[in-house]
């Protein structure tokens, strides 16, 4: 990972979890070759656990010009207790997590109304 390619190391992204792409606002440019081209994904792996339903996506953000490693990207998705859980960790894209009900009406939101 290269902190010199980033404006900020691992920014907090709230609930924005990416399983592909990059948070380009945080990309300063390649510190090795000074290229400003969008980084590309390399070594993308998708692991799915049929028993638990968990999905893990990992890949490396690299410079298109010189293959300099910018950051490692990790994304997970799982269903637990009726909720979809998403997490993301990446020095370029940041950290984030989100939860969504699998039901049309989220029971947690209905509780806060009363």
Biopython code that builds the backbone (N, CA, C, O; Angstrom):
import numpy as np
from Bio.PDB.StructureBuilder import StructureBuilder

atoms = [
    (1, "UNK", "N", (0.829, -1.172, 0.000)),
    (1, "UNK", "CA", (0.000, 0.000, 0.000)),
    (1, "UNK", "C", (0.880, 1.244, 0.000)),
    (1, "UNK", "O", (1.975, 1.256, 0.563)),
    (2, "UNK", "N", (0.376, 2.281, -0.642)),
    (2, "UNK", "CA", (1.178, 3.494, -0.779)),
    (2, "UNK", "C", (0.389, 4.713, -0.311)),
    (2, "UNK", "O", (-0.511, 5.187, -1.004)),
    (3, "UNK", "N", (0.731, 5.200, 0.846)),
    (3, "UNK", "CA", (0.052, 6.387, 1.386)),
    (3, "UNK", "C", (0.364, 7.637, 0.571)),
    (3, "UNK", "O", (-0.402, 8.600, 0.607)),
    (4, "UNK", "N", (1.466, 7.641, -0.156)),
    (4, "UNK", "CA", (1.847, 8.806, -0.964)),
    (4, "UNK", "C", (0.931, 9.010, -2.169)),
    (4, "UNK", "O", (0.910, 10.096, -2.749)),
    (5, "UNK", "N", (0.177, 7.987, -2.552)),
    (5, "UNK", "CA", (-0.762, 8.087, -3.674)),
    (5, "UNK", "C", (-2.123, 8.628, -3.228)),
    (5, "UNK", "O", (-2.982, 8.914, -4.062)),
    (6, "UNK", "N", (-2.316, 8.767, -1.921)),
    (6, "UNK", "CA", (-3.624, 9.101, -1.365)),
    (6, "UNK", "C", (-3.649, 10.495, -0.760)),
    (6, "UNK", "O", (-2.649, 10.972, -0.225)),
    (7, "UNK", "N", (-4.802, 11.139, -0.853)),
    (7, "UNK", "CA", (-4.998, 12.416, -0.166)),
    (7, "UNK", "C", (-5.203, 12.183, 1.326)),
    (7, "UNK", "O", (-4.726, 12.955, 2.158)),
    (8, "UNK", "N", (-5.925, 11.098, 1.657)),
    (8, "UNK", "CA", (-6.221, 10.757, 3.052)),
    (8, "UNK", "C", (-6.137, 9.246, 3.199)),
    (8, "UNK", "O", (-6.618, 8.516, 2.334)),
    (9, "UNK", "N", (-5.541, 8.771, 4.269)),
    (9, "UNK", "CA", (-5.416, 7.339, 4.515)),
    (9, "UNK", "C", (-6.705, 6.812, 5.139)),
    (9, "UNK", "O", (-7.084, 7.229, 6.233)),
    (10, "UNK", "N", (-7.366, 5.909, 4.456)),
    (10, "UNK", "CA", (-8.561, 5.218, 4.928)),
    (10, "UNK", "C", (-9.641, 6.183, 5.440)),
    (10, "UNK", "O", (-9.930, 6.212, 6.636)),
    (11, "UNK", "N", (-10.233, 6.970, 4.536)),
    (11, "UNK", "CA", (-11.276, 7.905, 4.973)),
    (11, "UNK", "C", (-12.542, 7.179, 5.443)),
    (11, "UNK", "O", (-12.850, 6.081, 4.981)),
    (12, "UNK", "N", (-13.259, 7.805, 6.358)),
    (12, "UNK", "CA", (-14.547, 7.264, 6.821)),
    (12, "UNK", "C", (-15.591, 7.560, 5.751)),
    (12, "UNK", "O", (-15.796, 8.715, 5.380)),
    (13, "UNK", "N", (-16.256, 6.507, 5.253)),
    (13, "UNK", "CA", (-17.208, 6.671, 4.156)),
    (13, "UNK", "C", (-18.650, 6.435, 4.569)),
    (13, "UNK", "O", (-19.528, 6.347, 3.710)),
    (14, "UNK", "N", (-18.912, 6.331, 5.855)),
    (14, "UNK", "CA", (-20.289, 6.150, 6.313)),
    (14, "UNK", "C", (-20.857, 4.810, 5.897)),
    (14, "UNK", "O", (-20.383, 3.765, 6.342)),
    (15, "UNK", "N", (-21.886, 4.833, 5.033)),
    (15, "UNK", "CA", (-22.543, 3.595, 4.596)),
    (15, "UNK", "C", (-22.244, 3.252, 3.137)),
    (15, "UNK", "O", (-22.881, 2.361, 2.577)),
    (16, "UNK", "N", (-21.290, 3.940, 2.512)),
    (16, "UNK", "CA", (-20.968, 3.690, 1.107)),
    (16, "UNK", "C", (-19.963, 2.547, 1.000)),
    (16, "UNK", "O", (-18.765, 2.748, 1.199)),
    (17, "UNK", "N", (-20.452, 1.353, 0.688)),
    (17, "UNK", "CA", (-19.617, 0.158, 0.579)),
    (17, "UNK", "C", (-19.501, -0.249, -0.889)),
    (17, "UNK", "O", (-20.504, -0.577, -1.524)),
    (18, "UNK", "N", (-18.299, -0.230, -1.421)),
    (18, "UNK", "CA", (-18.065, -0.566, -2.829)),
    (18, "UNK", "C", (-17.499, -1.973, -2.958)),
    (18, "UNK", "O", (-16.547, -2.330, -2.264)),
    (19, "UNK", "N", (-18.089, -2.777, -3.851)),
    (19, "UNK", "CA", (-17.517, -4.088, -4.138)),
    (19, "UNK", "C", (-16.728, -4.059, -5.445)),
    (19, "UNK", "O", (-16.148, -5.067, -5.849)),
    (20, "UNK", "N", (-16.709, -2.909, -6.097)),
    (20, "UNK", "CA", (-15.941, -2.705, -7.320)),
    (20, "UNK", "C", (-15.659, -1.212, -7.458)),
    (20, "UNK", "O", (-16.303, -0.394, -6.802)),
    (21, "UNK", "N", (-14.709, -0.861, -8.301)),
    (21, "UNK", "CA", (-14.412, 0.552, -8.520)),
    (21, "UNK", "C", (-13.486, 1.125, -7.475)),
    (21, "UNK", "O", (-12.856, 0.392, -6.713)),
    (22, "UNK", "N", (-13.407, 2.464, -7.444)),
    (22, "UNK", "CA", (-12.502, 3.153, -6.530)),
    (22, "UNK", "C", (-13.062, 4.521, -6.165)),
    (22, "UNK", "O", (-13.829, 5.115, -6.922)),
    (23, "UNK", "N", (-12.673, 5.005, -5.009)),
    (23, "UNK", "CA", (-13.052, 6.338, -4.530)),
    (23, "UNK", "C", (-12.003, 7.321, -5.053)),
    (23, "UNK", "O", (-11.017, 7.615, -4.378)),
    (24, "UNK", "N", (-12.234, 7.820, -6.266)),
    (24, "UNK", "CA", (-11.232, 8.618, -6.971)),
    (24, "UNK", "C", (-10.990, 9.985, -6.357)),
    (24, "UNK", "O", (-9.944, 10.587, -6.601)),
    (25, "UNK", "N", (-11.924, 10.489, -5.570)),
    (25, "UNK", "CA", (-11.731, 11.773, -4.896)),
    (25, "UNK", "C", (-10.512, 11.697, -3.970)),
    (25, "UNK", "O", (-9.861, 12.709, -3.707)),
    (26, "UNK", "N", (-10.212, 10.497, -3.482)),
    (26, "UNK", "CA", (-9.099, 10.313, -2.549)),
    (26, "UNK", "C", (-7.781, 9.978, -3.255)),
    (26, "UNK", "O", (-6.756, 9.823, -2.591)),
    (27, "UNK", "N", (-7.789, 9.867, -4.573)),
    (27, "UNK", "CA", (-6.587, 9.482, -5.324)),
    (27, "UNK", "C", (-5.804, 10.728, -5.734)),
    (27, "UNK", "O", (-6.316, 11.575, -6.467)),
    (28, "UNK", "N", (-4.567, 10.837, -5.261)),
    (28, "UNK", "CA", (-3.703, 11.983, -5.545)),
    (28, "UNK", "C", (-2.949, 11.814, -6.858)),
    (28, "UNK", "O", (-2.538, 12.795, -7.477)),
    (29, "UNK", "N", (-2.773, 10.574, -7.276)),
    (29, "UNK", "CA", (-1.955, 10.244, -8.435)),
    (29, "UNK", "C", (-0.904, 9.240, -8.006)),
    (29, "UNK", "O", (-0.620, 9.101, -6.816)),
    (30, "UNK", "N", (-0.333, 8.548, -8.961)),
    (30, "UNK", "CA", (0.676, 7.535, -8.650)),
    (30, "UNK", "C", (1.962, 8.217, -8.169)),
    (30, "UNK", "O", (2.522, 9.067, -8.861)),
    (31, "UNK", "N", (2.409, 7.840, -6.997)),
    (31, "UNK", "CA", (3.630, 8.414, -6.425)),
    (31, "UNK", "C", (4.874, 7.907, -7.142)),
    (31, "UNK", "O", (5.933, 8.530, -7.063)),
    (32, "UNK", "N", (4.755, 6.778, -7.842)),
    (32, "UNK", "CA", (5.921, 6.203, -8.514)),
    (32, "UNK", "C", (6.148, 6.815, -9.892)),
    (32, "UNK", "O", (7.275, 7.186, -10.219)),
    (33, "UNK", "N", (5.085, 6.928, -10.716)),
    (33, "UNK", "CA", (5.268, 7.415, -12.095)),
    (33, "UNK", "C", (4.548, 8.738, -12.367)),
    (33, "UNK", "O", (4.616, 9.266, -13.478)),
    (34, "UNK", "N", (3.862, 9.272, -11.357)),
    (34, "UNK", "CA", (3.127, 10.538, -11.444)),
    (34, "UNK", "C", (1.938, 10.502, -12.413)),
    (34, "UNK", "O", (1.488, 11.556, -12.861)),
    (35, "UNK", "N", (1.429, 9.333, -12.738)),
    (35, "UNK", "CA", (0.258, 9.197, -13.601)),
    (35, "UNK", "C", (-1.006, 9.563, -12.824)),
    (35, "UNK", "O", (-1.127, 9.270, -11.634)),
    (36, "UNK", "N", (-1.944, 10.208, -13.518)),
    (36, "UNK", "CA", (-3.228, 10.557, -12.913)),
    (36, "UNK", "C", (-4.364, 9.703, -13.476)),
    (36, "UNK", "O", (-5.535, 9.991, -13.228)),
    (37, "UNK", "N", (-4.025, 8.651, -14.235)),
    (37, "UNK", "CA", (-5.058, 7.757, -14.766)),
    (37, "UNK", "C", (-5.721, 7.003, -13.626)),
    (37, "UNK", "O", (-5.101, 6.728, -12.598)),
    (38, "UNK", "N", (-7.003, 6.670, -13.826)),
    (38, "UNK", "CA", (-7.733, 5.930, -12.808)),
    (38, "UNK", "C", (-7.018, 4.610, -12.522)),
    (38, "UNK", "O", (-6.574, 3.937, -13.452)),
    (39, "UNK", "N", (-6.902, 4.234, -11.253)),
    (39, "UNK", "CA", (-6.303, 2.932, -10.926)),
    (39, "UNK", "C", (-7.167, 1.802, -11.479)),
    (39, "UNK", "O", (-8.368, 1.971, -11.694)),
    (40, "UNK", "N", (-6.551, 0.670, -11.703)),
    (40, "UNK", "CA", (-7.304, -0.500, -12.163)),
    (40, "UNK", "C", (-7.301, -1.568, -11.070)),
    (40, "UNK", "O", (-6.475, -1.546, -10.158)),
    (41, "UNK", "N", (-8.243, -2.499, -11.187)),
    (41, "UNK", "CA", (-8.325, -3.617, -10.249)),
    (41, "UNK", "C", (-7.418, -4.736, -10.734)),
    (41, "UNK", "O", (-7.353, -5.026, -11.929)),
    (42, "UNK", "N", (-6.721, -5.360, -9.796)),
    (42, "UNK", "CA", (-5.852, -6.488, -10.125)),
    (42, "UNK", "C", (-6.086, -7.589, -9.092)),
    (42, "UNK", "O", (-6.375, -7.309, -7.929)),
    (43, "UNK", "N", (-5.958, -8.832, -9.525)),
    (43, "UNK", "CA", (-6.086, -10.002, -8.641)),
    (43, "UNK", "C", (-7.422, -10.039, -7.900)),
    (43, "UNK", "O", (-7.464, -10.311, -6.700)),
    (44, "UNK", "N", (-8.499, -9.767, -8.611)),
    (44, "UNK", "CA", (-9.839, -9.784, -8.004)),
    (44, "UNK", "C", (-10.228, -11.223, -7.660)),
    (44, "UNK", "O", (-10.135, -12.124, -8.493)),
    (45, "UNK", "N", (-10.667, -11.414, -6.413)),
    (45, "UNK", "CA", (-11.117, -12.726, -5.954)),
    (45, "UNK", "C", (-12.476, -12.562, -5.294)),
    (45, "UNK", "O", (-12.679, -11.661, -4.480)),
    (46, "UNK", "N", (-13.402, -13.441, -5.652)),
    (46, "UNK", "CA", (-14.728, -13.457, -5.036)),
    (46, "UNK", "C", (-14.912, -14.827, -4.405)),
    (46, "UNK", "O", (-14.898, -15.846, -5.096)),
    (47, "UNK", "N", (-15.086, -14.848, -3.088)),
    (47, "UNK", "CA", (-15.312, -16.091, -2.356)),
    (47, "UNK", "C", (-16.729, -16.074, -1.805)),
    (47, "UNK", "O", (-17.137, -15.127, -1.133)),
    (48, "UNK", "N", (-17.477, -17.140, -2.100)),
    (48, "UNK", "CA", (-18.843, -17.256, -1.599)),
    (48, "UNK", "C", (-18.958, -18.519, -0.769)),
    (48, "UNK", "O", (-18.562, -19.599, -1.209)),
    (49, "UNK", "N", (-19.494, -18.386, 0.415)),
    (49, "UNK", "CA", (-19.738, -19.519, 1.298)),
    (49, "UNK", "C", (-21.205, -19.907, 1.154)),
    (49, "UNK", "O", (-22.093, -19.178, 1.595)),
    (50, "UNK", "N", (-21.454, -21.059, 0.535)),
    (50, "UNK", "CA", (-22.828, -21.493, 0.281)),
    (50, "UNK", "C", (-23.607, -21.754, 1.570)),
    (50, "UNK", "O", (-24.822, -21.559, 1.606)),
    (51, "UNK", "N", (-22.924, -22.192, 2.624)),
    (51, "UNK", "CA", (-23.603, -22.479, 3.888)),
    (51, "UNK", "C", (-24.059, -21.214, 4.596)),
    (51, "UNK", "O", (-25.207, -21.124, 5.034)),
    (52, "UNK", "N", (-23.172, -20.241, 4.711)),
    (52, "UNK", "CA", (-23.496, -19.018, 5.461)),
    (52, "UNK", "C", (-24.040, -17.912, 4.573)),
    (52, "UNK", "O", (-24.669, -16.977, 5.070)),
    (53, "UNK", "N", (-23.808, -18.000, 3.266)),
    (53, "UNK", "CA", (-24.242, -16.950, 2.351)),
    (53, "UNK", "C", (-23.311, -15.757, 2.322)),
    (53, "UNK", "O", (-23.602, -14.755, 1.669)),
    (54, "UNK", "N", (-22.183, -15.855, 3.032)),
    (54, "UNK", "CA", (-21.236, -14.740, 3.073)),
    (54, "UNK", "C", (-20.454, -14.650, 1.763)),
    (54, "UNK", "O", (-20.030, -15.660, 1.202)),
    (55, "UNK", "N", (-20.277, -13.430, 1.299)),
    (55, "UNK", "CA", (-19.499, -13.168, 0.091)),
    (55, "UNK", "C", (-18.362, -12.215, 0.458)),
    (55, "UNK", "O", (-18.578, -11.198, 1.117)),
    (56, "UNK", "N", (-17.154, -12.557, 0.025)),
    (56, "UNK", "CA", (-15.990, -11.708, 0.262)),
    (56, "UNK", "C", (-15.352, -11.382, -1.076)),
    (56, "UNK", "O", (-15.072, -12.278, -1.872)),
    (57, "UNK", "N", (-15.123, -10.101, -1.324)),
    (57, "UNK", "CA", (-14.471, -9.639, -2.549)),
    (57, "UNK", "C", (-13.178, -8.938, -2.146)),
    (57, "UNK", "O", (-13.187, -8.031, -1.314)),
    (58, "UNK", "N", (-12.069, -9.363, -2.739)),
    (58, "UNK", "CA", (-10.787, -8.707, -2.497)),
    (58, "UNK", "C", (-10.121, -8.411, -3.834)),
    (58, "UNK", "O", (-10.235, -9.190, -4.780)),
    (59, "UNK", "N", (-9.432, -7.292, -3.902)),
    (59, "UNK", "CA", (-8.621, -6.965, -5.070)),
    (59, "UNK", "C", (-7.615, -5.894, -4.696)),
    (59, "UNK", "O", (-7.676, -5.312, -3.613)),
    (60, "UNK", "N", (-6.698, -5.646, -5.598)),
    (60, "UNK", "CA", (-5.662, -4.645, -5.386)),
    (60, "UNK", "C", (-5.880, -3.497, -6.359)),
    (60, "UNK", "O", (-6.089, -3.726, -7.550)),
    (61, "UNK", "N", (-5.832, -2.257, -5.860)),
    (61, "UNK", "CA", (-5.839, -1.076, -6.724)),
    (61, "UNK", "C", (-4.393, -0.855, -7.171)),
    (61, "UNK", "O", (-3.500, -0.720, -6.335)),
    (62, "UNK", "N", (-4.157, -0.818, -8.490)),
    (62, "UNK", "CA", (-2.805, -0.584, -9.009)),
    (62, "UNK", "C", (-2.832, 0.498, -10.081)),
    (62, "UNK", "O", (-3.865, 0.744, -10.705)),
    (63, "UNK", "N", (-1.694, 1.135, -10.285)),
    (63, "UNK", "CA", (-1.545, 2.153, -11.320)),
    (63, "UNK", "C", (-1.626, 1.489, -12.693)),
    (63, "UNK", "O", (-1.005, 0.450, -12.914)),
    (64, "UNK", "N", (-2.382, 2.075, -13.612)),
    (64, "UNK", "CA", (-2.504, 1.539, -14.974)),
    (64, "UNK", "C", (-1.183, 1.604, -15.731)),
    (64, "UNK", "O", (-0.917, 0.759, -16.585)),
    (65, "UNK", "N", (-0.363, 2.590, -15.428)),
    (65, "UNK", "CA", (0.877, 2.805, -16.177)),
    (65, "UNK", "C", (2.023, 1.909, -15.711)),
    (65, "UNK", "O", (2.689, 1.279, -16.532)),
    (66, "UNK", "N", (2.257, 1.847, -14.395)),
    (66, "UNK", "CA", (3.459, 1.165, -13.902)),
    (66, "UNK", "C", (3.169, -0.010, -12.964)),
    (66, "UNK", "O", (4.103, -0.634, -12.460)),
    (67, "UNK", "N", (1.892, -0.323, -12.722)),
    (67, "UNK", "CA", (1.471, -1.417, -11.835)),
    (67, "UNK", "C", (1.863, -1.217, -10.375)),
    (67, "UNK", "O", (1.895, -2.176, -9.604)),
    (68, "UNK", "N", (2.161, 0.019, -9.993)),
    (68, "UNK", "CA", (2.462, 0.345, -8.600)),
    (68, "UNK", "C", (1.235, 0.034, -7.744)),
    (68, "UNK", "O", (0.124, 0.429, -8.099)),
    (69, "UNK", "N", (1.419, -0.665, -6.625)),
    (69, "UNK", "CA", (0.307, -1.018, -5.740)),
    (69, "UNK", "C", (-0.101, 0.207, -4.928)),
    (69, "UNK", "O", (0.707, 0.791, -4.206)),
    (70, "UNK", "N", (-1.371, 0.580, -5.062)),
    (70, "UNK", "CA", (-1.907, 1.753, -4.368)),
    (70, "UNK", "C", (-2.588, 1.340, -3.065)),
    (70, "UNK", "O", (-2.351, 1.953, -2.024)),
    (71, "UNK", "N", (-3.438, 0.303, -3.113)),
    (71, "UNK", "CA", (-4.165, -0.132, -1.914)),
    (71, "UNK", "C", (-4.774, -1.514, -2.118)),
    (71, "UNK", "O", (-5.004, -1.946, -3.247)),
    (72, "UNK", "N", (-5.030, -2.195, -1.009)),
    (72, "UNK", "CA", (-5.745, -3.469, -0.991)),
    (72, "UNK", "C", (-7.193, -3.184, -0.604)),
    (72, "UNK", "O", (-7.450, -2.448, 0.348)),
    (73, "UNK", "N", (-8.142, -3.767, -1.344)),
    (73, "UNK", "CA", (-9.569, -3.513, -1.126)),
    (73, "UNK", "C", (-10.236, -4.788, -0.615)),
    (73, "UNK", "O", (-10.056, -5.861, -1.190)),
    (74, "UNK", "N", (-11.010, -4.667, 0.470)),
    (74, "UNK", "CA", (-11.751, -5.793, 1.042)),
    (74, "UNK", "C", (-13.209, -5.395, 1.226)),
    (74, "UNK", "O", (-13.509, -4.344, 1.793)),
    (75, "UNK", "N", (-14.115, -6.247, 0.742)),
    (75, "UNK", "CA", (-15.553, -6.007, 0.834)),
    (75, "UNK", "C", (-16.210, -7.309, 1.276)),
    (75, "UNK", "O", (-15.868, -8.378, 0.770)),
    (76, "UNK", "N", (-17.150, -7.229, 2.216)),
    (76, "UNK", "CA", (-17.889, -8.419, 2.633)),
    (76, "UNK", "C", (-19.388, -8.137, 2.636)),
    (76, "UNK", "O", (-19.834, -7.015, 2.870)),
    (77, "UNK", "N", (-20.138, -9.187, 2.369)),
    (77, "UNK", "CA", (-21.599, -9.144, 2.408)),
    (77, "UNK", "C", (-22.068, -10.418, 3.086)),
    (77, "UNK", "O", (-21.589, -11.509, 2.775)),
    (78, "UNK", "N", (-23.012, -10.276, 4.017)),
    (78, "UNK", "CA", (-23.607, -11.449, 4.651)),
    (78, "UNK", "C", (-25.015, -11.114, 5.124)),
    (78, "UNK", "O", (-25.367, -9.951, 5.319)),
    (79, "UNK", "N", (-25.803, -12.157, 5.303)),
    (79, "UNK", "CA", (-27.150, -11.992, 5.854)),
    (79, "UNK", "C", (-27.139, -12.594, 7.247)),
    (79, "UNK", "O", (-26.797, -13.762, 7.438)),
    (80, "UNK", "N", (-27.523, -11.765, 8.226)),
    (80, "UNK", "CA", (-27.522, -12.217, 9.610)),
    (80, "UNK", "C", (-28.766, -11.696, 10.324)),
    (80, "UNK", "O", (-29.024, -10.492, 10.347)),
    (81, "UNK", "N", (-29.524, -12.606, 10.900)),
    (81, "UNK", "CA", (-30.730, -12.252, 11.668)),
    (81, "UNK", "C", (-31.692, -11.358, 10.892)),
    (81, "UNK", "O", (-32.258, -10.421, 11.455)),
    (82, "UNK", "N", (-31.882, -11.641, 9.599)),
    (82, "UNK", "CA", (-32.840, -10.887, 8.793)),
    (82, "UNK", "C", (-32.323, -9.565, 8.249)),
    (82, "UNK", "O", (-33.098, -8.757, 7.739)),
    (83, "UNK", "N", (-31.019, -9.339, 8.355)),
    (83, "UNK", "CA", (-30.428, -8.095, 7.853)),
    (83, "UNK", "C", (-29.247, -8.397, 6.939)),
    (83, "UNK", "O", (-28.467, -9.318, 7.183)),
    (84, "UNK", "N", (-29.136, -7.602, 5.888)),
    (84, "UNK", "CA", (-27.979, -7.676, 5.000)),
    (84, "UNK", "C", (-26.901, -6.774, 5.592)),
    (84, "UNK", "O", (-27.144, -5.597, 5.856)),
    (85, "UNK", "N", (-25.715, -7.328, 5.796)),
    (85, "UNK", "CA", (-24.600, -6.591, 6.397)),
    (85, "UNK", "C", (-23.515, -6.409, 5.339)),
    (85, "UNK", "O", (-23.069, -7.378, 4.725)),
    (86, "UNK", "N", (-23.096, -5.166, 5.130)),
    (86, "UNK", "CA", (-22.049, -4.838, 4.172)),
    (86, "UNK", "C", (-20.896, -4.167, 4.914)),
    (86, "UNK", "O", (-21.129, -3.346, 5.801)),
    (87, "UNK", "N", (-19.661, -4.505, 4.563)),
    (87, "UNK", "CA", (-18.502, -3.799, 5.113)),
    (87, "UNK", "C", (-17.464, -3.592, 4.014)),
    (87, "UNK", "O", (-17.382, -4.376, 3.068)),
    (88, "UNK", "N", (-16.681, -2.538, 4.150)),
    (88, "UNK", "CA", (-15.608, -2.239, 3.199)),
    (88, "UNK", "C", (-14.423, -1.693, 3.985)),
    (88, "UNK", "O", (-14.592, -0.888, 4.901)),
    (89, "UNK", "N", (-13.221, -2.140, 3.621)),
    (89, "UNK", "CA", (-11.983, -1.624, 4.196)),
    (89, "UNK", "C", (-10.966, -1.484, 3.075)),
    (89, "UNK", "O", (-10.654, -2.449, 2.378)),
    (90, "UNK", "N", (-10.450, -0.261, 2.910)),
    (90, "UNK", "CA", (-9.484, 0.010, 1.851)),
    (90, "UNK", "C", (-8.825, 1.356, 2.148)),
    (90, "UNK", "O", (-9.511, 2.303, 2.532)),
    (91, "UNK", "N", (-7.515, 1.455, 1.977)),
    (91, "UNK", "CA", (-6.843, 2.732, 2.221)),
    (91, "UNK", "C", (-7.276, 3.799, 1.224)),
    (91, "UNK", "O", (-7.351, 4.976, 1.577)),
    (92, "UNK", "N", (-7.563, 3.408, -0.015)),
    (92, "UNK", "CA", (-8.015, 4.356, -1.033)),
    (92, "UNK", "C", (-9.503, 4.679, -0.875)),
    (92, "UNK", "O", (-9.881, 5.850, -0.843)),
    (93, "UNK", "N", (-10.338, 3.660, -0.777)),
    (93, "UNK", "CA", (-11.794, 3.844, -0.753)),
    (93, "UNK", "C", (-12.342, 4.147, 0.630)),
    (93, "UNK", "O", (-13.431, 4.710, 0.746)),
    (94, "UNK", "N", (-11.618, 3.788, 1.679)),
    (94, "UNK", "CA", (-12.028, 4.080, 3.041)),
    (94, "UNK", "C", (-12.676, 2.906, 3.743)),
    (94, "UNK", "O", (-12.662, 1.775, 3.257)),
    (95, "UNK", "N", (-13.246, 3.207, 4.906)),
    (95, "UNK", "CA", (-13.968, 2.201, 5.676)),
    (95, "UNK", "C", (-15.444, 2.583, 5.722)),
    (95, "UNK", "O", (-15.798, 3.760, 5.799)),
    (96, "UNK", "N", (-16.296, 1.558, 5.672)),
    (96, "UNK", "CA", (-17.737, 1.797, 5.706)),
    (96, "UNK", "C", (-18.445, 0.516, 6.104)),
    (96, "UNK", "O", (-17.921, -0.585, 5.929)),
    (97, "UNK", "N", (-19.636, 0.677, 6.638)),
    (97, "UNK", "CA", (-20.503, -0.474, 6.870)),
    (97, "UNK", "C", (-21.948, -0.019, 6.738)),
    (97, "UNK", "O", (-22.288, 1.138, 6.981)),
    (98, "UNK", "N", (-22.785, -0.973, 6.343)),
    (98, "UNK", "CA", (-24.196, -0.670, 6.140)),
    (98, "UNK", "C", (-25.009, -1.900, 6.499)),
    (98, "UNK", "O", (-24.533, -3.031, 6.396)),
    (99, "UNK", "N", (-26.228, -1.666, 6.916)),
    (99, "UNK", "CA", (-27.161, -2.732, 7.264)),
    (99, "UNK", "C", (-28.507, -2.408, 6.637)),
    (99, "UNK", "O", (-28.977, -1.273, 6.703)),
    (100, "UNK", "N", (-29.122, -3.414, 6.028)),
    (100, "UNK", "CA", (-30.447, -3.235, 5.433)),
    (100, "UNK", "C", (-31.295, -4.460, 5.750)),
    (100, "UNK", "O", (-30.813, -5.591, 5.694)),
    (101, "UNK", "N", (-32.544, -4.231, 6.077)),
    (101, "UNK", "CA", (-33.463, -5.318, 6.370)),
    (101, "UNK", "C", (-33.780, -6.082, 5.089)),
    (101, "UNK", "O", (-33.862, -5.492, 4.011)),
    (102, "UNK", "N", (-33.958, -7.396, 5.212)),
    (102, "UNK", "CA", (-34.370, -8.184, 4.054)),
    (102, "UNK", "C", (-35.877, -8.079, 3.835)),
    (102, "UNK", "O", (-36.388, -8.496, 2.797)),
    (103, "UNK", "N", (-36.587, -7.517, 4.821)),
    (103, "UNK", "CA", (-38.030, -7.316, 4.718)),
    (103, "UNK", "C", (-38.329, -5.989, 4.025)),
    (103, "UNK", "O", (-37.507, -5.075, 4.074)),
    (104, "UNK", "N", (-39.493, -5.866, 3.377)),
    (104, "UNK", "CA", (-39.836, -4.601, 2.711)),
    (104, "UNK", "C", (-39.883, -3.413, 3.674)),
    (104, "UNK", "O", (-39.472, -2.309, 3.317)),
    (105, "UNK", "N", (-40.384, -3.636, 4.893)),
    (105, "UNK", "CA", (-40.424, -2.589, 5.912)),
    (105, "UNK", "C", (-39.460, -2.973, 7.025)),
    (105, "UNK", "O", (-39.626, -4.013, 7.663)),
    (106, "UNK", "N", (-38.465, -2.148, 7.256)),
    (106, "UNK", "CA", (-37.451, -2.411, 8.272)),
    (106, "UNK", "C", (-38.081, -2.309, 9.663)),
    (106, "UNK", "O", (-38.543, -1.234, 10.046)),
    (107, "UNK", "N", (-38.109, -3.417, 10.432)),
    (107, "UNK", "CA", (-38.712, -3.389, 11.771)),
    (107, "UNK", "C", (-38.042, -2.377, 12.710)),
    (107, "UNK", "O", (-38.712, -1.823, 13.582)),
    (108, "UNK", "N", (-36.758, -2.130, 12.554)),
    (108, "UNK", "CA", (-36.060, -1.169, 13.426)),
    (108, "UNK", "C", (-36.551, 0.254, 13.187)),
    (108, "UNK", "O", (-36.670, 1.037, 14.129)),
    (109, "UNK", "N", (-36.834, 0.589, 11.944)),
    (109, "UNK", "CA", (-37.328, 1.933, 11.636)),
    (109, "UNK", "C", (-38.745, 2.127, 12.155)),
    (109, "UNK", "O", (-39.100, 3.223, 12.589)),
    (110, "UNK", "N", (-39.554, 1.078, 12.116)),
    (110, "UNK", "CA", (-40.925, 1.163, 12.620)),
    (110, "UNK", "C", (-40.925, 1.392, 14.127)),
    (110, "UNK", "O", (-41.800, 2.088, 14.643)),
    (111, "UNK", "N", (-39.955, 0.817, 14.844)),
    (111, "UNK", "CA", (-39.868, 0.987, 16.293)),
    (111, "UNK", "C", (-39.557, 2.429, 16.671)),
    (111, "UNK", "O", (-40.044, 2.910, 17.695)),
    (112, "UNK", "N", (-38.767, 3.122, 15.879)),
    (112, "UNK", "CA", (-38.388, 4.494, 16.217)),
    (112, "UNK", "C", (-39.517, 5.489, 15.965)),
    (112, "UNK", "O", (-39.452, 6.620, 16.445)),
    (113, "UNK", "N", (-40.538, 5.098, 15.232)),
    (113, "UNK", "CA", (-41.656, 5.991, 14.955)),
    (113, "UNK", "C", (-42.606, 6.125, 16.139)),
    (113, "UNK", "O", (-43.354, 7.099, 16.230)),
    (114, "UNK", "N", (-42.581, 5.160, 17.038)),
    (114, "UNK", "CA", (-43.529, 5.171, 18.161)),
    (114, "UNK", "C", (-42.850, 5.466, 19.465)),
    (114, "UNK", "O", (-43.505, 5.512, 20.506)),
]
sb = StructureBuilder()
sb.init_structure("model")
sb.init_model(0)
sb.init_chain("A")
sb.init_seg("    ")
for serial, (resi, resn, name, xyz) in enumerate(atoms, 1):
    if name == "N":
        sb.init_residue(resn, " ", resi, " ")
    sb.init_atom(name, np.array(xyz, "f"), 0.0, 1.0, " ", f" {name:<3s}", serial, name[0])
structure = sb.get_structure()
